[in-house]
Amino acid sequence: MEDLKIEDVNLEISENLERHRTDGFSSSEVLVVRRGAPIRISLKLEGRAFNPKTDYLKIQVMLGRMYVAMPVTFSKKVSYTRWKAYIDRESLDLQNPSVFISSPASASVGCYTFKMCAITRGANKKSCAFGKFTLLCNPWCRADVVHIPFEDQREEYIQNDSGLLFIGTAMNPVSRPWSFDQFEPGVLEVCLKLLQVSPQHQTNKRMDYLNRKNPVYIGRVVSAMINSEDDRGVLKGKWAGDFKEGVNPSLWTGSGDILTQWAESGFKPVKYGQCWVFAAVMCTVMRVLGIPSRVVTNFNSAHDTNDNLVIEEFYSETGQKLNRSKDSIWNFHVWVECWMTRRDLGSGLDGWQVLDPTPQERSGGVFCCGPAPVKAVKDRRIDLVYDIPFVYAAVNADVHSVILSKGQVVNYSKDTERVGSLICTKAISFPRLQNITGDYKYIKSPTSTISSRSSRMSEDSTLRRGSSRGVLVVLSLDKTPVAGEPVCFTVKVINKQRVAKMMKIHLNAQAKEYNNSPSDTFWETHGVVKLGPMEVKVIQQQIAPVQYEDVVGDDLINLAVVLEDSNSQERVLASEEFNIASPQLIIQITNEESIVPGKEQTATVTFTNPFSHMVSGVLTVAGAGLIQGKVHFRMLPLRPGGSVKQRITFIPSKVGVKMLQASLALSNINSTIRGFMMVSVRRA
């Protein structure tokens, strides 16, 4: 009898991509599939047909130098714990038989090769053909430890290639559009290469391949590889000085450019990143690998260097904030949450896990953080792995505010509500904020304390108060500060005693970056307040746009008031940090209801100058699945109050809801204006 010969294998790419929900990776040269689900492969035979009585098939699947060999059977009964290959008798085509390969739900993530061999009983020869596929985690498979229960969660945390990052302050969160780019050409390959470049793989390839079945392990590897402190990681962080040797972190709009640049440079760190960039790029990598991920912002995030859960802030007697402490509070810090079962910790700690790629503290000797179960953070289970004390402090530390005069402490106050006052992420299916603070900490009732941050959150104005034995001072913003308008605020002074008082009042405003102590004072005023017994006085103040525009830009303002009793020298402090709301770019699309792949569309981006002087800059427009790369336009100087429109064209390449985003980097102010629009691309 003639030997059975395999001429070729057909990976049935379109069918397998749809079955495995990996259609977005259709530009990949290799079939992309998910573990725990069967892959159908068709054999093209040369010469005679397959004879089940005399012929049999064997398959060998290889990851690096590791392999598993198995016979191809006629039993469709698959196991989630081992590899299996079978032929479906009911749909058997003897000339072009289909073989199903089923991987375990715990198979390692990576690039596999396989060898399919046909053997005829009694013959000395065997005929073999080869193929490749990339295997990812499978959140649709109940047996996979990354399984997440609802389809809208899988769509948001795996399939969504755009999102919103939240920055600013808890009182005035600002949404920053971001393109995760996981389905853009080449991004999948770079994410897989990241695992190969890691020190774990370079040190012991076999152990790395074996460990890649576990998302806890993958998370720690990726968390370390996103920063470049210990390895050939993706991003170099920079938080001070200029960014002339690279890109200002505020100018990045998506992960694809960063990952591509890193790979094309031979894995040299991309300059530069800050917390939201580190987190967004990690979110891309984890979504590519099939692990549900989202970007989370912790407003007023504490970095407690001495583990005492106390952050000290120092002020001068005239209200200037001083750089005197190694501890710090970032106005916001951004990390990643990934969804997984924690079999290493036992029951009750599954679900969202904190992973932080921003290099702040070493974990196991390496700059990485997590995965820390969010449930363990809430219950302060600091005995568990990984890095729960660090995350717990970030959302729970107390703030001690100290006034210094001639090196001596003259006033001290404590705030137990400010740190971790708002923890949020993007809502599922909608471009808005979802408050998840209650996942991390037990929220006190708004009525439990007069100065609680939660009660202030519900008010129209912000509120910070300070109190001494004799005087209470309340500092409040009259409304959310908006670019081009005065910053209006009120100081209320209450005499709590039945004696008249003469008070010195000092008001001070400093610009500050979200992660640093403030710079020099840019606005201040001083005066005297006379208070009768039990009297309440209200002082209205404002800072004009011309006084803050050139100084603040995208930074924040630290505003403080110090009252000093002229008789007793007793002092009291109230302070607030806030951001100025920037205008948004307005994006409009013509024929919005008829957007289909391959058809040119037109959009208009409009900017109105709210500032008190002329501005110019560069407009950048991007959108994964809508525009290849980025489009840049130079904006000529625009007078105050003037408007400019820019027409752009784009040709969508992918079906689904996509984000068209625009950013205008102003050249004479430290400010970037942004806008976005969600675009629904329908099948033609």
Steps between C-alpha positions, in 0.01 A plus 500: 500500500618850421624693800279782626665836433418845640558768242403795721300609804229766489468688828144611415597845622172690461298224671745461787535876554123530531469194725774626732388864489837606366369662180678822598835327444421419135803704387732258682698263280437220750165353608399643841285280726400465865573213734227258609322514163547276190687607187387350168775414251430352155747265333560512127601147398714411203382199301255270674240577767525432871407145603402478869571124502861518382610859559552693816618849591729630770561855605781658696446847650812695599569809713870573485669165565207363696251284317203273542420219256158345459311274262208637304198301620134479405385592851360853529517486880743777592665588828574847639812357667691339211567530129271303271471451120204336328309457177125554494355185337172675421664755270792290375621586149742220407675707232545807723452385861465758776693457824401683819776590745381585851737660749464489879341802664830538687732480198787746492469820299738523207588422138453129422602286206349165415592201287218291352609155379306244293599135537376194310513173694777276374679785320847619593444863413290775648390823336509818709389862469567793728306799629500778760253663731508752784317396817345756737302483825125448463264707718205335317599155632359415844797276578753777433615689811446829314133421429285807563128429513319756286528572128497878543801464733688296241415753230627789714804345667629283211358622169471876547798665330439847643410647836523789743766569761408731787735770630460839673352502850225316683288816487549547128605177326614548142451220246794443267425291189741214435538253214604158630576388141504128581378409152726735307752326269807375684380569856419134576846395387668765718301390806610139448857616445482683833464162673801366305719800589419477873777397742292198603503363146863587435607331825298178471289458188344170606383629839368818339295299249363279778407798718322682218187297571449715812371861463650585840844425357425675171380808688820530700717454191307762302486744793881492518550511121288812441758707691870481419656514847619138516488372143453591134156634585268707285492845664742733672332709769569870551320733739716813504690721260450520126418220257725608211656154466161337447126562508320692773278235666199730457532477121456122467151408379525121478702188574575392143761768426683424825511121455596526133779749571635276776516197270643688201776650716627155598317517837648825625276686749263753347532847650287597693218363714313598813244302698206516258725406206655204686154378600337545159780314320480215752123485450562456126746215554271315741197536273707365211600198711133436579491617862209739580651836592398855579678822593422639848568844648551557873455868582721633783724196490744466789860383462591404855877442509526405868188278523337693786181582301563871560584765239633828639453829315674818612395863453665830581326748728386692188340194335777392264521121466855376571695208358605344830377138496622181332140379501273642233144515377447492127181682400431189298676173432403253230540122508345191340250245625498151346233235557612153608444214743758496780543126563823581685304690768191288549137598465358850532786690335417442135398780266674833448869519587714816516810503278711816489777528238611850608841450667454614861598213730675168452303177536709185522802713411343635180309819418153354461183486708229238542282324432337617825138385541274804535298307760818448705580872481155583633537259793867590563621144448861611505613142566419400140690542171570722317573857621174549691656734765619736225159517330318522834707804599437662160125510569487529881782710648422796728621851414662708772524872409759700693565876511861592568629832631875546540538121491247442777161331469229757574195310373413138427188344345399155373288398199388135487281531189716664234714207385318267262203738495393379155607182321353461155516337157315528172145366511411194292362595156479873576759783484461608861650452845409205723565553872656183650625654828280260697689203355819619673381641830204515733331833430394703801154651498501865382346596832768331709747787492458866419818510290463170318612501140196296398267775620704763321484297181125545485515877537527752215815653645807347652553554869801480727483621856742556782426555866674614814364560850395850407437515125356286222596581139327354195648526148263424210504541124185674382487285184719270293787712363486528121777616264458864401291585809604632843552247780237613750514380859371586844670506838260478796648590840307406815589630845408220740560707815318785674795738471599727210799396289747665263612247237774519240395323179738358241380357166743317273472323162769277345506298181581131541536190290277208603790306653722775641512765766386845381731747329543861609203715594337668197221683687467618859321756711523594865279699731332538835156379612323643807257259664245588762397239760351192323504693170507334158670682211494401134783615271462473122815467290593425141809427292480650151577287190796720410650415841482121465489408128871515419596335830250218540411355158422131550641508854300550820470779755571466872298769676546559872381744766672550836339703779711627788355633825698822566456458874566128558702430182278197456484399131253301293531366143255404226613390154376356174661365184305526178534496123376744239245345264629529143272554203430200279551459130167444327492221240216470252457237227289537189267210409558341840239231434668363185855423615628171354847349445683613190290813440657844545342711775536865595529649849548853631697593812416838657699693760397826671774691682390571861830654606573869547772506231571350159584130477643271233596134488487163327179300457535119494216269394506121550264205528567125507298333226424839343830665406833340413753664730443866591421818309659832605392858424666826604264758650590862432474759782140540611368809681319477836142386443573399140407162351671283241373193314712221349351258246639146498425190294533138610422152369382250765662157482319313778138445604383600849496803729827687454645814657600798286718723718665835453757687710629854463841559660530874558845645436492802732318344798574175682162362396352237269135528397322172421179365358359170380199350330379141498438385142279203413635320192236269353543206265463606137 
